[in-house]
Amino acid sequence: MKKIVFVTLMMADDMHKRHFPVDGNSFIEYPGELYYAINSVLARTMKKDDEIKVVLLETRAGDKAGTKNAQLFMDELNEINTSNSIGAKITYEVIPSDFLVSKKGLNNLYLELIKNFESDVELSADITFGPKSLPLLIFTAMQFGEKFFDCSIGNVIYMKAEFKNNVLVEGTQLICDYTPLYMLNSFTNTIECANGEKAIASVAALLKD
């Protein structure tokens, strides 16, 4: 299966291997320790016939460690693929951008994202790091892929943690599976109702247990 994974890279030179428990989807929890939360998901979901393109979004700010962290990501995922004899075909693209981006810059970045799409690809994302504009761009691009390329959605995750004096408190890290939240946003953008009241009723029926 063809897959595209969007990953926001950490700006700081402070990557550490950790175990990442999962809130809401135990199937994607990996027992070992890794640098990147999304790699723990990929370690559980990659298959031999997968063709995976990882789009790494590097933000040039802070320690400007994006290039180093991108290499950490690639080395780690390649090692998972090899050591577990998975045999997936993995390629990478690094897209750099500044922390503060103009409207033109955001538009160009959005075009860079959607140029990766082709029909019937599964899309996933890790929106943990980077400026707040990146998740919005990624979500909008994924909706574009759904609408115009019949793309499906895999996993949308965010690594939550507590910090004290700007240092992560060990044991508080947790992968939050935001896929249902993304799907709710996607549903909202696709429903058609005669008025707002009927639209609210449609959403209420969808969310009813």
VMD Tcl script that draws the C-alpha trace (Angstrom):
set ca {
  {0.00 0.00 0.00}
  {1.23 3.52 -0.75}
  {1.42 5.82 2.26}
  {2.45 9.41 2.94}
  {3.44 10.46 6.45}
  {3.80 14.14 7.40}
  {6.10 14.73 10.37}
  {6.88 18.01 12.13}
  {10.48 18.00 13.39}
  {11.71 19.20 16.76}
  {13.60 22.51 16.54}
  {15.72 21.91 19.65}
  {18.83 19.75 19.83}
  {17.28 17.67 22.62}
  {16.04 14.36 21.24}
  {15.93 11.39 23.65}
  {14.70 7.83 23.24}
  {11.57 7.11 25.23}
  {8.73 4.64 25.48}
  {5.51 6.18 24.19}
  {2.28 4.90 25.79}
  {-0.83 5.48 23.68}
  {-4.09 7.05 24.76}
  {-7.06 5.66 22.84}
  {-5.53 3.08 20.49}
  {-3.40 0.40 22.13}
  {-2.80 -1.32 18.78}
  {-0.28 1.37 17.79}
  {1.70 1.22 21.06}
  {5.28 0.02 20.57}
  {6.98 -1.71 23.55}
  {10.48 -0.32 22.93}
  {12.07 3.12 23.23}
  {12.41 5.40 20.22}
  {13.20 9.03 19.40}
  {9.99 9.70 17.48}
  {6.44 8.88 18.54}
  {5.28 8.37 14.94}
  {8.01 5.77 14.44}
  {6.48 3.71 17.24}
  {3.23 3.80 15.26}
  {4.95 2.91 11.99}
  {6.80 0.07 13.72}
  {3.41 -1.50 14.46}
  {1.69 -0.75 11.16}
  {4.31 -1.03 8.37}
  {4.05 -4.02 6.05}
  {6.31 -5.58 3.45}
  {4.39 -4.31 0.42}
  {4.11 -0.74 1.74}
  {5.62 2.16 -0.21}
  {6.03 4.92 2.33}
  {7.01 8.52 1.65}
  {7.87 10.47 4.78}
  {7.65 14.25 4.45}
  {9.75 15.85 7.21}
  {8.84 19.46 7.99}
  {11.93 21.24 9.31}
  {11.51 24.60 11.06}
  {14.62 26.78 10.99}
  {14.46 28.23 14.51}
  {15.61 27.56 18.07}
  {18.74 25.38 18.03}
  {18.24 24.95 14.28}
  {18.65 21.24 14.83}
  {16.12 20.25 12.19}
  {18.69 18.73 9.85}
  {20.19 16.64 12.66}
  {16.76 15.58 13.90}
  {15.68 14.66 10.36}
  {18.67 12.33 10.10}
  {17.79 10.81 13.49}
  {14.31 10.13 12.18}
  {15.50 8.51 8.96}
  {18.13 6.37 10.69}
  {15.61 5.21 13.29}
  {12.84 4.28 10.85}
  {15.29 2.55 8.51}
  {16.62 0.54 11.45}
  {13.09 -0.50 12.46}
  {12.39 -1.56 8.90}
  {15.61 -3.58 8.64}
  {15.92 -5.10 12.11}
  {12.31 -6.32 12.09}
  {12.67 -7.67 8.52}
  {9.63 -5.66 7.42}
  {10.96 -4.77 3.98}
  {8.84 -1.68 3.33}
  {10.10 0.73 0.67}
  {10.71 4.07 2.40}
  {11.65 7.41 0.83}
  {12.09 10.81 2.43}
  {11.63 14.47 1.58}
  {12.73 17.28 3.90}
  {10.85 20.57 3.50}
  {12.45 23.46 5.43}
  {10.68 26.67 6.43}
  {11.16 29.57 8.84}
  {9.35 29.87 12.18}
  {7.67 33.09 11.07}
  {6.38 32.62 7.55}
  {4.66 35.17 5.30}
  {1.34 34.44 3.62}
  {3.23 33.75 0.39}
  {5.55 31.41 2.26}
  {2.63 29.49 3.78}
  {0.99 29.21 0.37}
  {4.21 27.83 -1.12}
  {4.57 25.36 1.75}
  {0.99 24.19 1.23}
  {1.72 23.60 -2.47}
  {4.82 21.61 -1.52}
  {2.65 19.34 0.65}
  {-0.13 18.66 -1.85}
  {2.29 18.02 -4.72}
  {3.11 14.72 -3.01}
  {-0.37 13.28 -3.50}
  {-1.46 10.56 -5.87}
  {-4.60 8.44 -6.00}
  {-5.56 6.02 -3.22}
  {-2.71 6.85 -0.83}
  {-3.09 6.47 2.93}
  {-2.21 9.68 4.81}
  {-0.83 9.94 8.36}
  {0.69 12.74 10.40}
  {2.63 13.52 13.56}
  {1.92 17.14 14.56}
  {3.91 17.19 17.81}
  {6.58 19.78 17.01}
  {7.00 23.07 15.16}
  {4.91 26.26 14.98}
  {1.13 26.08 15.28}
  {0.71 26.87 11.57}
  {2.03 23.44 10.55}
  {-0.85 21.31 11.91}
  {-3.34 23.61 10.16}
  {-1.45 23.27 6.88}
  {-1.14 19.50 7.26}
  {-4.84 19.05 8.06}
  {-5.86 21.23 5.11}
  {-3.52 19.31 2.81}
  {-4.90 15.97 4.01}
  {-8.44 17.13 3.31}
  {-7.29 18.14 -0.17}
  {-5.93 14.63 -0.64}
  {-9.19 13.07 0.52}
  {-11.30 15.21 -1.79}
  {-9.27 15.20 -4.99}
  {-7.15 12.03 -4.79}
  {-9.44 9.64 -2.86}
  {-6.82 9.35 -0.15}
  {-7.63 7.48 3.06}
  {-6.60 8.43 6.59}
  {-4.25 6.31 8.68}
  {-3.18 7.86 12.00}
  {-2.98 11.46 13.18}
  {-0.99 11.67 16.41}
  {0.36 14.19 18.89}
  {2.88 13.48 21.65}
  {1.68 15.12 24.89}
  {4.02 15.63 27.83}
  {4.47 17.70 30.99}
  {7.43 20.05 31.33}
  {9.15 21.56 34.36}
  {11.70 24.35 33.82}
  {11.51 23.58 30.09}
  {12.55 19.96 30.73}
  {10.25 17.05 29.93}
  {9.09 15.21 33.05}
  {9.94 11.58 32.37}
  {6.96 9.26 32.41}
  {4.46 11.93 31.37}
  {4.89 11.40 27.62}
  {1.79 10.01 25.91}
  {0.76 9.53 22.29}
  {-2.66 11.05 21.72}
  {-4.49 9.55 18.76}
  {-6.16 12.55 17.14}
  {-7.50 10.55 14.19}
  {-11.13 10.73 15.44}
  {-10.76 14.51 15.87}
  {-9.43 14.84 12.34}
  {-12.27 12.70 11.00}
  {-14.80 14.92 12.81}
  {-13.31 17.96 11.10}
  {-13.42 16.14 7.77}
  {-17.07 15.19 8.33}
  {-17.97 18.79 9.16}
  {-16.45 19.96 5.88}
  {-18.37 17.42 3.80}
  {-21.91 17.31 5.24}
  {-24.68 19.16 3.44}
  {-27.80 20.24 5.31}
  {-30.58 22.72 4.67}
  {-29.81 24.76 7.78}
  {-27.67 24.96 10.89}
  {-30.15 23.14 13.13}
  {-30.22 20.10 10.84}
  {-26.43 20.18 10.62}
  {-26.18 20.12 14.43}
  {-28.62 17.20 14.52}
  {-26.47 15.34 11.99}
  {-23.35 15.84 14.07}
  {-25.19 14.83 17.26}
  {-26.37 11.61 15.57}
  {-22.80 10.89 14.44}
  {-21.39 11.38 17.95}
  {-24.12 9.47 19.77}
  {-22.75 6.46 21.65}
}
mol new
graphics top color blue
foreach p $ca { graphics top sphere $p radius 0.5 }
foreach p [lrange $ca 0 end-1] q [lrange $ca 1 end] { graphics top cylinder $p $q radius 0.2 }
display resetview
